[in-house]
Amino acid sequence: MANNERPDVANVDTPLPLAGGGGGGAVPASDGTLSQSANPPPPPPASGRGESERTCILSGAKGAREDLIRLALGPDGTVAPDVRAKAGGRGAWIAVDRAALELAMAKGKLKGALARAFKTASFVIPEDLPQRIEEALARAALDRLGLEARSGTLLTGSEKIADAARRGAVALLLHARDAATDGSRKLDQALRVGLGMEGSDQRGLVIPASRAILSMALGRENVVHIGLIAPAAAARVQHILGRWRGFIGRDEATEPCDDTSQGPSALQDDVKGSGSR
């Protein structure tokens, strides 16, 4: 477990925004709908939140444990991502994005911070740790989408989503990273109509995964767009998707739907069983 000592972080970039605190995406509003602005307001503090608060060993940022990323010290002395925070043994927490983590590794800051957190210098940091974290976050998000699909809380298919969106029944709209821009814009417009927000910049979020990967994760054919129709399910998906997008530094406010430059590079084979297990 990480201690509260804050190391020198003069060369570490801005911490990863905590879910719902400006990292983009949908957040629950007072009327039960989800706002999808690029910079949503932070959620109100939850009861008992302080008991689960953790401190980033690199930036000193504090947040709920479900918003940070845990690094676990394995039995063989290897540091591994534990994004679900379920692994036993010693752990440390980070709240920085991939670019900042890679810089901290290059400058030796991560090693020093982990040594203080683990209270030992006997560990190995894999060179591909950032990629392992990214892939673990992707699997967690895709697994969640698979669970929601089996629970009947999401829709696929442009026509079904558009109809539900115009009726105000879509709580969260998602697009594959290689979705056609025109198709996404039409669904975004349907979302705004249903929310009574025509003329605003409300729109769906881009998932950092291709339609092929989404189709495998959900066990359905040609999944390009996803509509979450239950507010609770939308909040669950938004949170875990926000962690993934935040770590890779994806900014929905500036990236079009067909931008494939920041998609995960090694998920095609890795996710075949994700969401369908």
N, C-alpha and C positions, 0 to 999 in steps of 0.2 A: 504494500500500500504506500502511495506517495506521501511524503511529509509535506509540510507547508512552507518549507524553505524555498525561496525564489532564487534560482540561479541567474547569472548574468545572461540576459537575452537581448543584448543591444543589436545583434545581427539576425534575430529571428523575426519573421514577418508577423503581420496582424493575426491574432488568434482566430480560429474558425468560429464564425457566429453560431451561437447556440440555437437549437431549433426554435423557430418562431420569433427569433430576435433579430431579424434583418437579413437572414440568409436567403430570402426569397421563398415563395411557396404559399400554401394556404394555411390559415390559422383560424381556429374557431371564433366566431363573432357572438355577440350577446343574443342574437336571434336564432342561433343554431346553425347558420350558414357558415361558409368558409370564405374568407377574403383571400384573394390570390395576387395581391399587390407584390411588387418586387421588394418592398421594404415594410413588411407587416410589423405592427407594434408587438413588444414582448408580452407573453402571457402573464396573467396574474400569478403571484407565488402560490404554490400548492401547499396544502397542510402537510407538515412534516418534511418539507423539501430540504430544510437544512440538515436533517439527519442523513440524507443521501448525497450531500454536496461533496464534490471532489475538486482538487486543485491540479491544474496542468503543470507538469514538472518542467515544461519549457517556457511557458509564458506567464505563469502565475495566475492565469484566469481561473475563476471558480464557476462551477455550474453543477447541475444535477448529474448524477452518475450516468443516467440514460442519455445525456446529451454529449458526454465526452467519450473518448475512445480508450479502452483499457489495453495495456500491453502486459502480457503475462510471462513470467519466467518459468519455462518448462523444466521438467525433471532432468533433461539433458543439458540444461544451461542455455538453451536457445530462447531468445526473445521472440514471442509470437503475438499476432493480433488476437484479441479476445473481445470482439465488438459486441457480443451478447453478454459479456461480463459474467460468464458462468464457470470459467476455468478455476480450479483450485490453485493454491499456492500464492506466491507473492505477485503483486501487480502494481502498475503505475499508470497514470492517466495523462492523456494529451488532449489539447483542444486547439491544435494548429492544423492548417491545411497541408496538402502534400508538398507544395513548394517549400514551405517553412520547415517541414520535417526533413526534407532532403538537405536543406542548407544546414540544419542543426547536426545532421549526421556527418556532413562533410567537414564541419568545423570542430567535431568532437564534443559538441555540447550535449547531444543526446546520451552519449556514453557516460559523461559525468553526471548528468541528471539521473540516469537509471542507477548508477552506482550508489548515489545517495538514497534513492527510493528503495532499492533492493537491499541496501546495506551490505553489499558485496561487489567485488569487481570480477567475480567468476561468472561471466555470461558472454554470450556471443550475439551480436546484432547482425542478422542477415543483411546482405547488401540490397536485397530486393524487398526489404520490409515495407516501404511505401506501397509497392505494387501488391503485396500480400494484404495490406490493410484495405486498399481500394477494392480488391476482389472479394474480400470478406464482407465489406459493406454492401457491395453489389449483390452478393448471394443473399444476405439478410433482407434486402429490399425486395428482391425477386421472390424469395420464399414468402414474404408477407403478402405480396400480390397473389401468389398462388393460393394461399390460405383464404384470402378474401374472395377469390374466384369460386372456390369450393363452397364458401359460405353464402354465395349468391348476393354479395354486396357490391358487385361491380358489373358493368356492362361493357361489351366489345361490339364492334360494328358501327360504322359511322351513322347509319340511319337511326338505329336504336338510341345511340347516344344523343344525336341531334334532337330527336323527339323528346327524350327525357329532359335534356337541357332546356329546351324552350318551355317546358312545363315547370321549370324550377326545381327539378328532381335530382340534378347532378350537383353533388357537394364538392367534388374535386375532379377536374379534367386533366388527363395526362396524354402526352403525345410521344411516340417513339422518336428517337433522335434523327431517324431518316424518313420521317413522315413528310409527305408532300406539303409544301407551304400553303397552297390553296385550300386543301382539305382541312388543315388545322385552323386556318382563318375562319372557315365556315362554321366549324364547331365552336370556336371562340366566340363568334357572333351569336350563336344559339345560346351559349352560356350567359352572355351579357343580357340577352333578351329575357331569359328565365329569371335572372337575378334583378331585373329592372334596372340595369346599369348600362344601357345603350349609350354610346359615346364615350365610355370610359376605356381604360387600358386593361381591364380585366381579361385574363386569358389563361389557357391551360399551361401546365408545366411540362417541360421537355425532360423525359427520362433519359439518362445517359446510356441507353441500350438500344440496339436496333430492333426492328420488328421481328426478325428471325429469333432473337433471344427472348423477346417478350412472348412470342408464340410458344416457344419451348417451355418457358416458365409457367405459363397458364394452361398449357395442354390444349391450346386452341389454334385454329388456322388463321394466319395472316392478321395478327394483332398489331394494329397501327395506332389506335387510340383506345383509351380506357376511361370510363366514367364511373366514379365511385358514387353510389346512390344512398349511402348511409353516412351521416355526419361522423359517427364514431369511427367507422372504417376509414373514412377520408382522413381523419386526424391521425390515425395509426400509420397510414401510408405516408402522409405528408411528413411526419416526424422522421421515419426511418429513411425516406427518400431525401429529406433535407440533410441528414448526416452524410449520405453518399455524395450528393451534389456539392455540399460544403467542403468536403475533404478534397475533391478533385478541382475545386475552385471554379465551378460552373456558375456563370452569371446569366440567369434567364432574361434579364433586362436588356442584354446586348446580343444574345446569341439566337439566330433563327432556328426553326425546327429542323432544317436539313443540315445543320452544322454537325459534321461527324468527326471533327478534329479532336474532341475531348472524350470520345466514347471509350469504355474499357477495352483494352487490347487483347485480353486473354480469357474472355468469358465464353466464347462460342462452345467450346467443349466442356468447360468447367460447370456450366449451368444446365446441362442436359437433364439432370435429375432434379434441379431446383424447382420447387413449387409443385412438383408432381410426385414427390415421394409419398 
